[in-house]
Amino acid sequence: MTFHPVRSRILAALIVLSCARSGAQAAPPENDLIHAAGWGDLARIKALLAAKADVNATAGNGMTALIAASVGGYEQIVRALIGASADVDAKNSEGITALMAASQFGHLDAVRDLINAHADVNIKNSEGDSALVFASGMGHLDVLRVLIEIKADVNAKDVHGNTALMDVVDRGQQPALRALIDAGADVNAQNNDGVSALMLAAQDNHLEALKALLAAGADANLKDKDDTTALLAASIGSHAGFEIVQSLIDAKADVNARDRNGESPLTLEALNGPVETVRALIAAKADVNNRNNAGMSALMAPAFTGRRDVMRPLITFGSDVNARDTAGTTVLIFAAQECNPEGLRLLIAAGADVNAKATNAGAPTADGDATPLMVASKGGSFEAVRVLLDAKADVNAKTSTGVTALILAAKASHADVVKALLDAKADVNAITTDGKTALAAAGEHADLKALLVQAGATR
């Protein structure tokens, strides 16, 4: 989901505008009027105007005296310059006008003076931002209301298609949000990437904004160019609170919507989201067996990360414990990779096949057709190995090249796992297709080799 915030452009404009004051002493003489305006020197302004100084002269960055005075909110100077026929719509190099400057810094009196002088309230800077965007984005509610009263376009879009409503949601300006909604801002407007204000509220966990937008008729099922909905946006970062998710569910958000990667809210929340949101999605009839484009189901992520609290409701409501992703990895193998004994117990109790092999070349062993026991043995989790052995995992299963769990454990120098496998009657002399045995795999580890020899290893 793509959003180009106005905040960085406001900061850039602030820096440019402030130069009217901070750079005054080093500036050339022809810019005296601009510098006097930037410093709020009314007496100097009057003297220069009396001497017929060019009221519309510009500095190198396009700054005019009127813009400089508007930055500081020097109302008397603003009036004097307007009285001297200053161009109220002149722009600096960033496209900033005096009205934008006064609006950005919240100078209400200067704003009124410029409006009375017929400043164009809907003129835009180079990024497509108007005075209303600057006022609302900075939270200057009094200025915003004045601009709304004179019919400033509350639905104007910048070059990225963003509206003032989107910006105030992104910046967390709740009073400005309410004012824009009351003024008729389009709560379902979408930017060039299809992002709506509701998606931003959901993504940024702004609950009050989200509720206000929904109450004003925001569509919970709009999609951006990546097919992301507000509910998916809330779930992508996995930091949305339960209330955000529940509010969207109550607003009839599609709990089974999928983005262009095939992710659903449930597959995303199951990865890192709180268990409460997982339960809420399941209660709202989210499909517990939805898969993303890689074939990953909601159960696979918590199996891999060891989130048993999330695994339990998914299993209870029918998530397939024998599902495979598109690479052929099973849920049980994901749990074995994490060396997650409690997760393994949950899956086995629900009917997971302890001897189902992966079918993916290259992972999680070099052959790609490992069993959960091989994966746990390679990882060195004694507890996970014990759980699988207790569940009657085949201790002598082989990959396509003859690799066994014992060979993998020996190669990784996991002595406790090697002993557990030997106690379970692992074939100590099993040999791979290229002639390797557990004894050979043990390398220079004398204690491990002694253990294998004691168990009958001969080669």
N, C-alpha and C positions, 0 to 999 in steps of 0.2 A: 504494500500500500504506500503510495507516494504522496507526500505533502510538502510544499515548499513554504516554510513559515515566514511570515512577514517580520517576525521579531529581529532577524539578522539584518533585514533591510532598514528597519527603524533605527537600529544601532548604528549602521553605516551612515544613515542620513544625519543622525545626531552628531556624529564626529565631524561630518562636512560642515554642518551648520554652526557648530561650536567654534570652528576655525575663524568665524567672523569676529569673535572676541579674543580668543587666545593668541591669534597671530597678528594682532593689531599693530604692535610696536615695530614689527619687522617689515610691514607692508609699504609699498610705494606711495608717494604723496597723492597721486591721482585717485587713490581709494580712500581718501580722508573721510568722505561722507559715509562710506560703508563701515569704516572702523569706528567712527563716532556713534553710529547707530548700534553697532555691536557692543559698545561699552556703555550705552545708555546716556551719552553726553548730549543732552537736549540743547544746551547753550551753543555748543559747537555746531550742532545740526542747523540751528536757526541762522548762525553766522554764515555757514557754507551755502545754505539755500538763498540767503540774502545776496550772496556773492555770485549767484547764478550757477552754482555747482550742478553738474548733470545728475538729476535725481534718479536716472535709470542706468547710471554707470555700473559696470560689472567688474568683479575681481576675476582672477584667473580661473576660478572654479564656477564662474557664472553667478556668484553671489551678488545680490543687490542690497542697497541700504534697507529697503523695506523688508526683505527676507531676514536680514541680520537683526533688525529691530523686533521682528516677530518672534525670533528665537528667544530673545530675552523678555518678551512681553512688555516692551516699553511702549505703553499705550499712547503717551503724548507724542512720542517720536513717530509712531505709526500714523497718527492723525496728521502730524505736520507733513510727513512725506506724501500721504494721500492728498492732502491739500495742495501740495506742489505738483500734483499730477503724476505721481509714481505709478508705474504699470503694476496693477495689483495681481496680474496673472503671469508676471515674468517668472521664468524658471532658472534654477541653477543647473550645473552640469548633471545632476542626478534627477532633474525634472521636478525638483521640489519648489513649490510656490510659497508665498508668504502665508497663505491660509493653511497649507499643510504644516508649516513650521509652527504656527501659533496653536494649531490643533494638537500637534504631537506633544508640545510642552504644556498644554492645558491652560493657555492664556485666554480666558473667556472674553475679556474686554477687547483684546486685539482681534479675536475672531469676529466679534460683533461689528467692530469698526470696518474690517475687511469685507464682511458680508454687506454692510450698508454701502460700501463703495463698489458693490456689484462684482466682487470677486467670484469667479466661476467655482461653484461648490463641487462640481463633478469633474473638474479637470484632473488628469492623472499624471503621475510621474513616470519615469522610464520603465518601472516595473509594473505599471498599471494600478498603483495604489492611489486612492483619493484621500482628501482630508478626513473623511469619515472613518476610513480604515486606520489612519494614524490616531485619531481621537479614541476610537473604540479599543484599539489594540493596547493603548497605554492606560486604559481605564478612566479616561476623563469624561465622566458621565454627563456633567453639565454642558460641556462642549458638544458631546454627541447629541444630546437632546436638542440643542440649538440647530445643529446641522440637519437633524431629522425634521425639525419644524419647517425648515425652508426647502424641504423636499430633496435633500441629498439622496442619491440612489443607494438604497440599502442592499441592493442585489448586484451592484457593479462587480465585475470580475477583473482580477489582475491578469497578467500575461500567462499565468499558470492555471487560470480558471478559478482561483480561490476567491471567496467572498469575505466580507467583514465578519460574517457569522462564523465561518470556519476559523478565522484567525482568533476571535475571542474565545472560542472553545479550546483551541490549542494553547492559548495563553492563560486559560482559567479565569477569565474576566466575567464572572457570573452576572453582576448588575448590567454590564454592557450587553450581555447575551439576552437578558430579559427585555432590555430596551429595544434591541433590534427585532426580536420576535414580535413585540407589541407594535412595532412600526411596519410589520408585514414582510420581514425578511423571509426568503424562501428556505424553509428548513430541509427541503429535499434537493437543493442545488448541489451539483456535483462538479468538481474541477476537471481539468483536462485528463486526469488519470482516473476519473470516476469516483473520487473520494468525496464523501459527504461529511457534514458537520457531525452527524450521529456516529459515523465510523471513527472520527477523531476523538469524540468523547469516550467511546468504548475503548479505544486503543490506549488513551491516556488515563483511564480510570477516573474520569470526571463524572461522578455519579449525579450530582445536582444538575449539571449541564445535560446529561443524558436524559434524565427524567423530564426536564423542561422541554427538550426537543421532542420527546415522545408525546408529551401532553399537547404539544403544538402540531402534532400530526406527522412527525418524521416517520418515514417508511423504514421499518426495521429490516427489510429484505432487499434494499437496493444493493447492487454489486458494483465494485470498481472494475477496472480493466483486467485485474487478475482474478475476477470472480470472488473477491473478498467481500463479505457482508459485515455488518457491525458486530455480529456475534463472533464471526471468525476473527475480526480485528481485535476483539477483546481477548480472544484465546491465543492469538499468535505470540504475544509477548509473555503469556502465562502469568501476568501480574494483575489481571483484572480481579476485583473482589467478587464475592458471591453475589452481592446485591446488583452489580452491573449485569452479570449473566442472568440472574433471575428476572430483572427488569425487562431485559430483551426477550426472554422466554414469555413473560406475561404479555408482551406486546406482539406475540405471535411470530417471533423470529423463527425461521426455518432451522431447526436443530440438526438437520441432516444436509444442510447446504455444504457444497464442497468448492474449494478454490481450484485454481488451475493445476495445483500440485496434487489434487485429490484429497487434501486435508479437510477433515470435518471438525466442528468444534470439539467433539469428543476425543478424536485422535490427538488434538493439540492440548487439550486440558489434561488428558491422561499422562502426558509427558512431564509437565511441571506444575500444572494447575492444582489448586487446593481440592481435596477430596469432596468438599461440599459442592463445588461446581460440577464435578463428575456425577455426583448423585443427582443433582438438579437436572442435568442433561438427560440422564437415564430415565428419570421420572417423567420427563417431557417427551419420552419415546425416541430418544436418539438411538440410532442403530448401533448396537454394541459390536457388530461385525463389519462395520464400514471399513474400507481399506483405502489408503492413499495410493498414489500412482506407483509407489515402490512395493505395494502389497502389504504395507505395515498396518496392522490392526491396532485398535486402542489398547489391547492387552499387551502387545509386544513391548511398547515403550516402558511401562512400569515394571514388566518382567525383567527388562535389561537394567533399569535403574534401581531396582530393588524396592519399589514403592508398593508394599503389600497392602496398605490401606486403600489404594486405588485398584489393585488387582481383585480384591474381594468382591466389591459390588459388580465389577465387570463379569467375573466368573459366575456370580449368583444370578445375574440376569442373562446368562447364555452366551457369553463371549466364547468363541471356538478355541479351546485350549490346544488344539492340534493344527491351528492355522499356520500357513507358511507365507513368507513374503515372496516377492517375485524372484528373489535369488535362491529360494528354497530353504531358508532358515526357519526352523520351528520356534514356537513360543518357548518351549522347554529349553532349547539351545540358547535362546537369548538369556534366560534365567541362569543357565549354566555358565555362560560367558561372564556374567556379573558375579559368579560364585555366591549365589543368593539361595541358601538352603531353605529358608522359610518360604520363599517364593516357589521353589521346586516342590515343596510339600503341598502347597496350595494347588498347584497345577496337577500334580500326580493324583491327589485326592479327587480332583475333578475329571480324571480320566485321560490325562496327557500320556502319550505313548513314550515310554522311557527309552525305547530302542529305535525311534524314528530318526533316520539320518538326514543331515542337511544334503541338499543337492546342488549347492552353489560352489563353483570352482573358485578356489583361492581363499575361502574363509569358511569356518574359523580355523581350519587346519590347512596345510598345504594342499591336501587332496580335495578338500571341500565337501567330502561325504562323511563327516564325523558324526558320532552319536553324542548325546548330552554328556555321557560319562567320559568320553574322550576329551571333550571341551573342558569339563570341570577338572579332569586329571592334568591337563596341560596348564590350566590356570592355578593349580596347586591348592584348591579349596578342599581340605580334608572333610569338612562338614558336608559340603555339597556332594562329594564323592560317596560319603557314607549314606546320605539320603537316597542317592540313585542306586547304590548297591542293595540297600534294604528294600527298594522297590523292584528288585529282580532285574536290574539292568544287565545286559549281556557283557560280562567282564572281558570276554575274548572276541568281541565284535571287531571286524577289521575294515579299514578303508579300502578303496580300490587298489592301493599299492601295498596293502598288508600291514599298515600301521595300526597298532593297538593302543588302548589307554595306558597300558604299562610302559610301552616304548615312549610315549609322549611324556609321561610323568618322570621317567628315568632321564630323558633328555633335558628336561627342565629342572632336574635335581630336587624333586619334591619327595624326600625320603619317606615322610609320613604317609603320603598318598601311595607310594610304591608298596609300602608294607600293607596298607589296607587292601590294595588290589591283589597282592600275593595271598593274603588271608582269605580272599574271596575266590581263590583258585585260578588266578590269572596264569596263562601259559607263559612261563618265564623264558621259554626258548622260541616263542613265536618269532618268525622272521619275515621281513618285508620283501617285496619283489626285487629290491636291489641288495638283498643280503644283510640288512641291518637287524640287530636284536636289541633287547633292552640293555644287555650287558655292554654292547658296543656303544649304545646311546648314552650310557652313564659316563663315558669319557674318562677323565682323570679323577673322578670322585671315588676315592678308595672305600669309604664307609658304605656308599651306595652299592658299589660293585660287590663288596663283601656280603651285603644283604641279599643281593641277587644270586650270588654263588651259593650262599647258604640255602637258598630256596631251590637250588638245582640247576642254575644257569650253567651251561657248558660252552657257550660260544658268544 
